[in-house]
């Protein structure tokens, strides 16, 4: 059994298990009513910046047995799209198993998706979701997918395959696109650009999101995973997307001249 060790423990989130568990529980907040959902868009910055936004998403969702994690490729390493080849991922809170059957199903349906670990070794966007999953849905398995090629066709291929898995598994599976919003512009500029992305997401419009990001130079790092999620949602007949939380780095630093935006969005 092979395990991917944590790459950003002690940086994006605490290394100490007790501190980490307490931080995640604080981000999840007090109990709220939960509902079944098809998918979600969740940020992936350091917990001090975006943890409360991520927590607001997971706290509203019924736990599931498998989470398909769709993340961007920040490092540029590895193939255009890949599922990690390890059997499990490790965090300070323990191990999270990869759902081998679901991973195999995706690989069979996606000719351009590879089983390969290079893109995942140092990538933080999926790793930071795991402590939330471990507190929110203990025992849940994952399918970690890293998408790096700016190809709408690739997003469609993976998204349609995800829709197939969702149809087969129903409410026992959740699709999560890991993404922050616009980066390193003023809050006013970021809000205006993010509004264009939000409008496409709320329409469940994958082509519209892809086009808006490219046309308006929106530095939404996870727009490929989010586009993939929207493809799956549209194919599955999902018609609702709700923004449940928003923030930006300026809320923490006080600097609104250069911010990174964060949003938590629930689909279905």
C-alpha positions in Angstrom: 0.0 0.0 0.0 1.5 3.3 -1.1 0.8 6.6 0.6 1.3 10.2 -0.5 2.7 12.1 2.5 1.5 15.7 3.3 3.3 18.4 1.3 2.0 21.5 3.0 1.3 20.6 6.6 2.8 23.3 8.8 2.4 25.8 6.0 -1.2 25.9 4.7 -2.6 24.2 7.8 -1.2 23.1 11.2 1.1 20.1 11.5 0.0 19.3 15.0 -3.0 16.9 14.9 -4.7 18.4 17.9 -4.4 22.0 16.7 -5.4 21.0 13.2 -8.6 19.2 14.4 -9.5 22.2 16.5 -8.9 24.6 13.7 -11.1 22.6 11.3 -13.9 22.3 13.8 -13.8 26.1 14.4 -13.9 26.6 10.6 -16.9 24.3 10.4 -18.7 26.4 13.0 -21.7 25.5 15.0 -24.1 22.9 13.7 -26.4 24.0 10.8 -29.0 22.2 8.8 -27.4 20.0 6.2 -28.6 19.0 2.7 -27.6 16.6 -0.1 -25.7 18.3 -2.9 -24.3 17.4 -6.3 -21.0 19.3 -5.9 -19.3 22.3 -4.5 -16.6 24.9 -5.3 -14.3 25.3 -2.3 -11.2 27.5 -1.8 -7.7 26.1 -1.0 -5.6 28.9 0.6 -4.1 28.8 4.0 -6.8 28.1 6.6 -6.2 31.5 8.2 -7.4 33.1 5.0 -10.0 30.8 3.5 -10.7 28.1 6.1 -14.0 29.7 7.3 -15.2 29.8 3.7 -14.4 26.2 3.1 -15.9 25.2 6.4 -19.2 27.0 5.5 -19.5 24.7 2.5 -18.8 21.4 4.2 -20.9 22.3 7.3 -24.0 22.6 5.0 -23.6 19.2 3.3 -24.6 15.7 4.3 -21.6 13.5 4.6 -20.8 11.2 1.7 -18.7 8.1 1.2 -16.6 9.3 -1.8 -15.4 12.7 -2.8 -14.1 13.3 -6.3 -11.6 16.1 -5.8 -10.9 18.2 -8.9 -8.0 20.5 -8.5 -5.7 22.8 -10.6 -2.0 22.2 -11.3 -0.1 25.0 -9.6 3.3 23.5 -10.2 3.1 22.8 -14.0 4.5 19.3 -13.4 3.0 16.1 -14.8 0.6 15.3 -17.6 -2.4 17.5 -18.7 -4.7 15.6 -16.3 -4.1 12.9 -13.8 -5.4 10.8 -11.0 -2.8 10.2 -8.3 -1.4 6.7 -8.4 -1.1 6.2 -4.6 -3.5 4.0 -2.6 -4.0 6.7 0.1 -3.1 10.2 1.2 -1.8 11.0 4.6 -2.5 14.1 6.7 -1.7 14.8 10.4 -5.1 13.4 11.1 -4.4 10.0 9.5 -4.9 8.3 6.2 -7.6 8.9 3.5 -8.0 6.0 1.1 -8.4 6.5 -2.7 -11.6 5.0 -4.1 -10.0 2.6 -6.6 -13.2 1.6 -8.2 -14.3 5.2 -8.9 -10.8 6.1 -10.1 -10.8 3.2 -12.5 -14.2 4.2 -13.8 -13.0 7.7 -14.5 -9.8 6.4 -16.2 -11.8 4.1 -18.5 -14.1 7.0 -19.5 -11.4 9.6 -20.1 -8.8 8.8 -22.7 -6.8 11.9 -21.8 -6.7 11.2 -18.0 -3.7 9.4 -16.7 -2.9 7.5 -13.5 0.3 9.4 -12.5 1.6 11.1 -9.4 4.0 13.8 -10.6 1.4 16.6 -10.6 0.2 15.7 -7.1 3.4 15.4 -5.2 3.7 19.1 -4.3 0.2 20.3 -5.2 -1.7 21.9 -2.3 -5.2 22.5 -3.7 -6.5 19.0 -3.0 -4.4 18.3 0.1 -5.9 21.2 2.1 -9.4 19.7 1.6 -8.5 16.5 3.4 -8.6 17.6 7.0 -12.1 19.0 6.4 -13.2 15.7 4.9 -11.7 13.8 7.8 -13.7 15.9 10.3 -16.9 16.2 8.2 -17.1 12.7 6.7 -14.8 10.3 8.6 -13.9 7.3 6.5 -14.8 9.0 3.2 -12.6 8.0 0.2 -11.3 10.3 -2.4 -10.5 10.4 -6.1 -7.8 13.1 -6.5 -7.8 14.6 -10.0 -5.4 17.3 -11.1 -6.2 19.3 -14.3 -3.5 21.4 -15.8 -4.2 21.8 -19.5 -6.3 24.9 -20.4 -8.6 22.8 -22.6 -12.4 23.1 -22.7 -12.5 19.7 -24.5 -10.6 18.1 -21.6 -12.9 19.7 -19.0 -15.9 18.3 -21.0 -14.3 14.8 -21.2 -13.7 14.6 -17.4 -16.9 16.4 -16.5 -19.1 14.0 -18.5 -17.3 11.0 -16.9 -17.9 12.6 -13.5 -21.6 12.9 -14.3 -21.6 9.2 -15.1 -20.1 8.3 -11.7 -22.6 10.6 -10.0 -25.5 8.9 -11.7 -24.2 5.5 -10.6 -23.6 6.5 -7.0 -26.3 9.0 -6.3 -26.1 10.9 -3.0 -23.1 8.8 -1.8 -20.7 10.9 -3.9 -19.8 14.5 -4.0 -17.8 16.4 -6.6 -15.6 19.2 -5.3 -13.8 21.7 -7.4 -10.9 23.3 -5.5 -10.4 27.0 -6.5 -9.6 30.4 -5.3 -11.0 33.4 -7.1 -9.2 36.4 -8.7 -5.6 37.1 -7.5 -3.6 40.1 -6.6 -5.7 43.0 -7.8 -7.6 45.5 -5.8 -10.8 44.3 -4.0 -12.9 46.5 -6.4 -11.3 45.0 -9.5 -11.4 41.5 -8.0 -15.1 41.8 -7.1 -15.9 42.9 -10.6 -14.1 40.1 -12.2 -15.4 37.5 -9.8 -18.9 38.6 -10.5 -18.5 37.5 -14.1 -17.3 34.1 -13.0 -20.1 33.8 -10.4 -22.7 34.6 -13.0 -21.6 31.7 -15.2 -21.4 29.4 -12.2 -24.9 30.3 -11.1 -26.2 29.6 -14.7 -24.4 26.2 -14.6 -22.7 27.4 -17.8 -19.3 25.7 -18.2 -18.6 27.3 -21.6 -19.5 30.7 -20.1 -17.1 30.3 -17.2 -14.3 29.2 -19.4 -14.9 32.1 -21.8 -15.2 34.7 -19.0 -12.0 33.7 -17.4 -10.0 33.8 -20.6 -11.7 36.9 -22.1 -11.5 39.0 -18.9 -8.2 37.7 -17.6 -9.7 36.4 -14.4 -6.9 34.8 -12.4 -9.2 32.1 -10.9 -6.7 29.4 -10.4 -9.2 26.5 -10.3 -11.3 27.5 -13.3 -10.5 24.3 -15.1 -11.8 22.1 -12.2 -14.8 24.5 -11.8 -15.6 24.2 -15.5 -15.3 20.4 -15.2 -17.8 20.5 -12.3 -20.2 22.6 -14.3 -20.0 20.2 -17.2 -20.9 17.3 -14.9 -23.7 19.4 -13.2 -25.3 20.4 -16.5 -25.2 16.9 -17.8 -26.8 15.7 -14.6 -29.6 18.2 -14.8 -28.4 20.4 -11.8 -30.0 23.8 -12.1 -29.0 25.5 -8.8 -25.8 27.0 -7.5 -25.7 28.9 -4.3 -22.8 31.1 -3.0 -22.8 30.3 0.7 -19.7 32.2 1.8 -17.3 34.8 0.4 -14.1 36.5 1.6 -10.8 37.8 0.5 -7.3 38.0 1.9 -7.8 41.6 2.8 -10.3 40.6 5.4 -7.3 39.1 7.3 -4.4 41.5 6.3 -6.3 44.8 6.0 -4.7 45.4 2.6 -7.5 45.8 0.0 -5.1 47.0 -2.8 -4.0 43.4 -3.6 -6.3 40.6 -2.6 -7.1 37.0 -3.4 -10.8 36.2 -3.4 -12.4 33.1 -1.9 -15.9 31.7 -2.4 -17.8 28.7 -1.2 -20.5 27.5 -3.7 -22.9 24.6 -3.4 -24.4 23.0 -6.5 -27.6 21.0 -6.4 
